[in-house]
């Protein structure tokens, strides 16, 4: 063998040795185990029998709901589910962490269960021979402190959301599973719900059997101090306002305030030209003790709505104008979101993931109709409606996060952030499909009015899109194309391009064309509107977003800082505490005076601030004075926005 052949042979031998070593090494590296079989997908077939559900809600001192369930079964393997994806929250928010004490028995003997190794909301078990039913016992340990989550029980009232206190069999659409629920309340408490009672024995009420879909869509408010008001006493479709309060004196409402809520029902019927319920129950809690609902202050349902607002909603009516859109918003959801529902958001059960791509319709258009109905019903004056719109338009005129994150992408925010607080909302763009979505629909409404010479409006879209199948409770799903087609049936236009341009854009400019077409422009001056001033007072904040670029909350701590604004440039952030301004102890009025004065003195504003345990001094080179948003009339443009807010006869 010559030298070249010898070298080649040695090289090949070395390569073979290396490859062999690599193969041996790979054989010794860890490899992933296969995932267990997925939980059975739901099928549109009936579950045999009726599940009896008994909830004891009398332990208000410890905030504990005690639950018993009886589930008809047959021998063999069974998977049970605790709800994960909750309607109206658009996210996987089921509080599986609050489920405790789960014991399952059959014929008096305990049946062991195993939690799924991947889906922690699923429980696997084997039904023993001879068993015809399973008896479940567990507790829902609701929060006793706000650090643990939402407070749903107080000594004066409680909120039963049935998804928190049920376990149900996998493999079926929830509309195919029947429950017979019952609820035990503290002695003397009253309750309201869309469910229909079948019998009451002492503190226990048994409700008529309903599908699991309807059960979860029919929460309960209960309390010591309650009042029921008929808003529409029609024998066919009664609508009731059920008020619960921390104290009995808070229940008192002036006749004109009740009449405005009656007008809300009438204006909604004129807008949507339909109803999709046998009766409707507004559940209204006037409380600062029971927590917010559904990640916010309200939650929609088909035949009811959960609404939580300030205790003095009625008794200090003039101080709380910014709270009055809640009830109209949730009412509009009976049509938009519950009856008509995005196709990719509708799911067969509460453990199939939701897709939120059309929330700019579901929530954005409801935000629009909520404020329109508030004005049309007389819950707001026209001036209050315009001032509220100015505030919101100004916020989105400063929403710099639009540069990187489209409006369409914000529909993922309920899943991304789980509605937790975030530090840089102006940059992160949390759930902007609500109010920026509202601006898009104002744009569409005024465009229809302009193109049709005032003969058509978005009201015509509402009647066409939501007014179908009058009286039907069965949801009708929709797609982007359905929205576009209905808009074109009202006023032919390039609506697909119109919507996509606003949904997918990274244009830093806010979609404010609807204001100008409506006959108004956004301006700023150094005096807050009455609406803005009262909203700040109620929230106990000093809002300097459009001047120094921050909001000051309790304990003089910053609750929001505008990305790229003067405060941001000076290194301030959420949680920073203002100790002193220009060497004098912090006072909100003094700070406002200094901001005004800086225009004349041309001097920087000096803040002594505290972050954690550290103190520092920062200088804000800002000299443009106080800036509060307002809408200014454009005389040469028809006042289409005024027409939007006019009540309909």
N, C-alpha and C positions, 0 to 999 in steps of 0.2 A: 504494500500500500504506500503510495507516494505521500509526501508531506501535506499537500492540499487536501487529499482524500481523508487523511488522518484528522486534520483540523475540522473538516466538515462533520466527520463522524462524532468527534468530541462535542461539537456545538449542538448537534441534534440530540445527543445523549443528555447534555445539560438542559436543553429545552424540555425534553421528556420528563426529566427529573423535576424541573420547576412546575410543569403542568400537573404532574402527579401530586406534588406537594400542595399545589393550589386546590386540586380536587379534594384531597384529603382534608385540607383546611376548611373548604366550603362545607364538607360533610359534617364538620364539627361545629359550624356556626349555628346559632339558634334560628329556627324557622317559625313563622306564625302558625298558630293553630287555626283550623277552620272555624269560622263563626258558627254558632248554633243556628238551627233553623229559625227563620223569621216567624213571628206570631202570625197566625192565619189571617189573611186578608178578609175584611168584612164582605158578606154576601147579602144580597137583597132578598132574604128569606126570613119568614117569621121565626122568632124564638118561641118554643113551645111553653105555654103557661104564662103566669103573671108573677113578677117578682114583688114581694111585699117589703116595703121599706119603712122602718120606724125610727124616727129621729127624736131624741130627747134633748131639748135646748134649754133646760131649766137651770143648768149650772152656770149662771151668768157671773158668779163671783170668780170662777176659775176659767171662764171662757171656753168651756169644753162642750162639744157636741158628742153625745153618746148614740151609737148607731147599731141597729140590728137589721139584718136582711135575711130573707128566706128566698132561696133561688131554686126553682124546680130543675131537676137534673136527671140524667140517665147514667148508668155505669160507664166508666171509661175516662180517658184523659180529658181535662178541661182547663182552659186558660181564662183567667179573670183579669180585667183591666181597671185601672184607676185613671180618670180622665186627665189628659196631658195638654191637648190643644183645645183651648177654650174659646167658644164663639164670642165675638165682639172684642177680644183682646188681641187677636191676630198673631198669637205667639204661643209657644209651649210653656204655659204658666201654671199648670196644675201643681198644687202644693203637696206633692207626694211626701215631702219632709214632715208634714203635719199629720200624716196618717200614722196611727199607733194602735197597739194592742190587738192586732188582727188575729182572731181565732176562728177557725172554720171547723164545723162539726157536722156529722151525719148520724142519725139514729142515736144521738147522745154520745157518740164517740168522736174524738178529735181526729181531723183529717189533716195530715201534714201538707204544707205548701212550700214551694221553692220559688224565689224571685228569679225572673229571667236574667241571665248573665249579661245581656246587652241592653234590653229594654227594661229599665227598672220599674216601669209602671205596670208590668205584666207579672202575674202570679200563676204558676203551674201546679196542678194537683191531679190526683187520680180519684175519681168518685168510686167508692167501694160498692161491691155487689149488694143489692137489696136497698140501696139508698134512692129515695125519690126526691129528696130536697137537701140542700145545704143550708145550714144556719150560720150566718156570719155575725161576728161581734167585733166592733172596733170603735175608735174614737178619732174625731178630728180635733186636734189640739190647736185652736186658733190663737193668734198672737195675743199676748198679754201686755206687750210693750211695743211701741212703734219701731224699735230697733229690730224686732222679729218679723215685721211685715204689717199688713193692714189689720187694724182693729175692727172686728166684725161684731163684737159683743160689748155692751156697756151696761151699767145698772139700769139704764132707761130704755134701751132699744137693742135690737139685733137684726142681722141680715143673714138669712139662710140662702146660700147659693148651692143648689142641689148637687152640682158637679163636685163640691168638696166632700160630700157625705154619701157618695154612691160608689159601688164596685159593680161592674157589669160583665157579662160573658162576651168573649171575643167571638169573631166569626159572623157577626150580623150587623146590618145597618141599624143605627140607633132608632130609626123610625119603625123598626120591626121588633123592638123589645118593649114589652109593656110593664109598667111599674104601677103599683098601688101605694102611694106615699101617705104617711101620717106624720104629724108633728105635735110634740108636747111642748107647751110654752109655760112660763111662770104664771101663777094665778093672777087673774085680772088683766093680763096683757091682751091687746087687740092685735090683729094682723091684717095684711092685705097681700094678695097674690092674684095672678091670672088663673091659677088652678081653681077648680070648682069643688067645694066641700060636698061630701056625701053624708057625713054624720059628725056630730061633735058630742063627746062625752067628757064633761068637766074640762080640764085643760088640754085634752087630746082631740085633734081634728083629723079625721080620715078624709082624704081627697079621692075624687073619682079616678079610676085608672086612666093613665095616659101613656103615650109612647115616651121612651127615654129622651127623644129629641125635644118633645114638648115639655117634659119635666125640667130639663136643664135650662130651657128657655123661659121658665116661670118661677123666678126667685120669690122669696118672702121677705117683707119688712114686718117687724113686730115691735111693740113697745108699750110702755105704761101710759104715755100721753099721745093720743092719736085723734085725728079728725078726718072724716070723709066728706068730700064735696062732689056733688053731681055736676059735671061740666056739660054733658049731653045726655039727658035722661031718656033718649029715644028707646022705646021698648025693644027695638031690634039690635041696636049697637050702643049700649051705654058706655060713657067715658067718665072715669072718676079720678079725682085728685085725692090721694091718700097721704095725709101729712102726719109725720111722726117727729117729735121734738124732744129736746133735753128737758124742757120745762113746759108746763101747761100754758103759761102766758104767751109763749112763742107761737102758739097755734092760731092766734087771732090775726085775721086778715081783713083789710078793708074791702067793702063790696066792689070797688073799682078794680082792685087787684085780682079778685076772683073773676070779674067780668073779662079782664084781659086774657085770662087763661081759657075762658069759654070762647073768646074770639079766636084764640090760637087754634082750637079744634075746628071752628068754622072756616078759618083761612086755609088750614091744611086740606080740608075737603075741597075747597075751591081750587087749590093748587093741583092736587093729585087726582081729583075727580074719582075717588075710589076709597075703599077701606079694605083691610085684609085681617080683620079680627072680629070675633063675636062680641067682645067687649074689650075695653082698654083700661088698664090701671096704671096711672102715674104713681110711682112709689117715691115719695119725697121726704128725705130726712133732713131736718133742720138741726145740725149738730156740729160741734167742734170736738166731739169725743169719739164718734165712730169714724173710721178712716175712709179715705177715698175709694172709689169703686172702679174695678177693671183697669187699674193702672192710671186712672184719672179721677174724675168726679162724677162720672155717669157711665151706665152700661145699657145698651139697647137690647130690646127683646121684641118678639113679634106682637104680643098682646099686652106688654107692659114695658116699663123702663125703670131702672134704678138711678135715682138722682140724689146726690148728697151736696148740700150747700150750707151757707152760713146760717147760724142759729137765728139771726135777726133778719132773715130774708123778707119777711112780711112786716115785722114791727119797726124796722128801720129801712123801709123800702127805698127812700131817696138816697141812702148812702151806698147802695149796692147795685147800681145799674149794670156793672160788668158781670154779675152773676146770673142775669136773666136769660141768657141764650141757652143755658144748659137744658132746660125742659123742652124747648122747641127743637133743639138739635136731636135729642134722644127720641122725640116723637117722630120726627122726619125719618128716622132710621127704620120705623115700622114698614115704610115703603122702600126706602133706599138702604139696603144692607140685609134686611130680614126677608121681605117679599122678593124683591129683585136683588140677586146676589151674584158676585163675580163667580164665573164657572170654576176658576182655579182655587177659589177660597172655600167653596162648598165641599164638604167632606162627608164620607159615609158614616164615620164614627168620630169619637173625640180623641183618637190616638193615631189617626192618619194625618201626616203633616199638611198644613195649610200653605198656600202660595198667595202672596199678597200683592201681586202686580197691579191690580186695579183699585187699590185703596184711594187713589186720587179721584175716583168716581164715588166709591163707597163712603169715604170720609170727606173728601174734598168738596163734593157737591152737597153733601149733608151739611158741612160747615157753611156753605153758601146759603142753602135753604134755611138753616137754623137762624141765621141773622136776618134774612129776609122776613121770615115768619115772625120773629121777635118784633120787628118794626111794624109789619102789617097788623099784628094783633094788638098793638098799643102797649106792649111790654116795654118798648123803647119809643121815644120821640124820634122824629126824623133826624134831629140834630145829634142825638145820642148815637144813632146808627151811623151817621157820617163821621162822627168823632171816633167811634170804634174802628171803622174802616181805615181812617187816617192812621191810627196807632198801628194797626196790623200792616198796612202798606209800608210804613216807615221801617218796621222791623225787617221786612223782606227786601227793602231797598238797601239795607245794610247786611244782608245775608251773604257774606263773602265766600262761604263754602260752596256756593253755586259754581265757582271757578273749577272745582274738581269733582263735585258730586252732583249728578243730575237729579231733577225732581223725581224721575221714575225710580232711581236707586233708593230714594228715601223710603219707598214702600217696604224695603227690607228691614227698616230700623226697629220695628217691634221685636223682631227675632234677634237682630244683632245686639241691641242694648237691653232688651227685656224691660224697657221703660224705667231703667235705673237712671239716676241723675248723671249728667255728663259735664265735664269741666268747660268745654268750648263749643257751646251750641251754635254760635254763629258760623263756626268752621265745620263742625261735625254734621250739622243739618239734621237734627233729630226729628223725624216724623213730619217733615215740612209738607207732605202731601195733604195735610189738613188745611192750613191757611194759605200756603202758596197755591195749593189746589183751588182754594176759594177764589183767588185772584184770576186763575185760568178760567173758571166758570163765569166770573164777572165779565171777563174779556169776551167769552162766547155769547153771553146774554146781550151785551151792548152791541156786539157785531150783528146778531140776528135782528135786533131792533133797528139798527142803522140800515141794513140791507133791505129789510122789508118795509121801510118807511113807517115803522111803528106798528105794523099790523101783526107781527109775530114777535115772540120772545122765548126765553128759556122755559117759561111757564108751559108753552105748547109742547116742548120736549118732555116736561114732567108728566103732563097728562097722557102723552103717547107712551112713554117708557114705563111709568109706574101705575097708570090708570087701567091697565088690562086686568081681566079676570076679577072684576069687582066682587068682593066677598070671599074670594078664595084664600085659604091659609097656605096653600102649597107653594113653596118657593119656586121662582122662575129664574134660572141662571142666565148670565149674559157674558159676552166677550167684547173685546175692543171693537170688533167689526159691528156688533149690534149697536153700540153707542154711536158709532159713525153713521150707520144707516139711519138711525132714528133722527139724528141731527139733520141729515140730508133730506129726510121726509118733511122736516119743519121748514128748513131754508137751505136749498142746494148751495153747496160751497165745498172747497177742498178741505173738509174737516179732518181727514186723516193726517194731512200735512200740517194743518193748524195745530192739532194736538201733539203730534210727534215733535214738532219744533219746540214746543214749550216743555214737553216731558223729558226730552233727551239732550237739551241744550246745556252747554257750559258757559253761556253768555253771562257775564257778571251783572248785567242789568236785570232788574226784577221785571216780571210781566205786569206792568202797570198800564198797559194800553186801555184796559177797561175803564180806568178812572177818567182818562182824557176823553174817551168816546162817550162816557157817561156824563160829561159836562163839568168835570172837576180836575184840578191839579193838586199834587201834594206839595205843601209848603211847610216852613218851620218859622216859629217865632219864639220869644222868650216867656210866653205865658201858656201854661197847660190848659187844655179844655176842661170844662167841669167834669166830663166823663173821666178823663185821665187823672185829674186831681183826686176824685173819689176812689178810683181804682187803686191808686198808690196808697191812699189812707187805709183802705180796707186790707190791702196786702202788707201794710206796715213796711213799705219800702220807699226809697228815694231813687227814682229812675232817671239817671243821667246818661243813658245809652247814647243819645244823639249829640252829646257834648263831650264829656270826659270819657265816655265809652264804658261805663259800668253802672251796676245797680247795687245800692247799699241796702242790706236787710237788717235783721235783728242783730244787736250787739255791735252795730256799725261794721259788720262784715260784708264783704262783697259777695253777692250771690250770682253775679254774671259779669263777665268781662268781654267786651267786643274785640274779636280777633282783628289785629291791625290798628285798633284805635289808640288814642293817646295813653290810656291806662296800660294797655298791652305793651306799647312801646317803652313805657317806664318800668316794665317788669312786674306789674301787678297781676294777680290771678284770683280765681274764686277762693274764698276763705281768708283772703287778706283782710285784716282789721285796720280801719282808719282810727288812729289815736288822736291826732291833732292836725289842724289845717293852718298853715302859716303861723306855727308856734302857739296856737290857741286850741284848747280842747275841741274835739269834733262836735259839730252840731249841723244838722242838715240845712237849716235855714242860713246859717253862717256860710257854709260852703257854697250855697247858691248865690249869696251876695258877693262872695269873692270871685266866683265865675263871671258874674256880671261886671264886676269892677275891673277884671283883668283886661277887658276890652279898652278901657281908658288908660290904665296904668302901664299896660304893655309888659307886665311882670309875670313870670312863671308862678304857677300855683305849687306850693310846697306842702307835701303830706308826710307826716310821721306815721309809719305803718308798722304792723306787727304780723309776722308770719311764724306760727309756732312759738318758739321762745326767742326769736330774733327780731330786733327792732332795726328799722332803717329809715332814711329820709329819701324821698323821691321828688323830682321836680317834673311837673307837667307843663310843657310849653304849649298852652292852649289859650287862645284869645278871641274865640268866636262867640262867646256868651252862651247862655242857655238856649237850647233848641228843642222845641216841642212840636209834634206834627199836627197839621190841620189840613182840611180840604178847602180849597178856594175855588169859587165858581168861575167857569169860563163862559162869559156871556154869549159868545158867538156859537156855542155848541148847545144843542138841545139838552135839557136837564133829564137825560134818560135815567140817571141814577135815582132821581126823585121818583120817577115812575116805577122803578123796581120796588121801592119801599112803600108805595101806596097800597092801602088795603083794597082787596077785590070784592066787588058786590055780586 
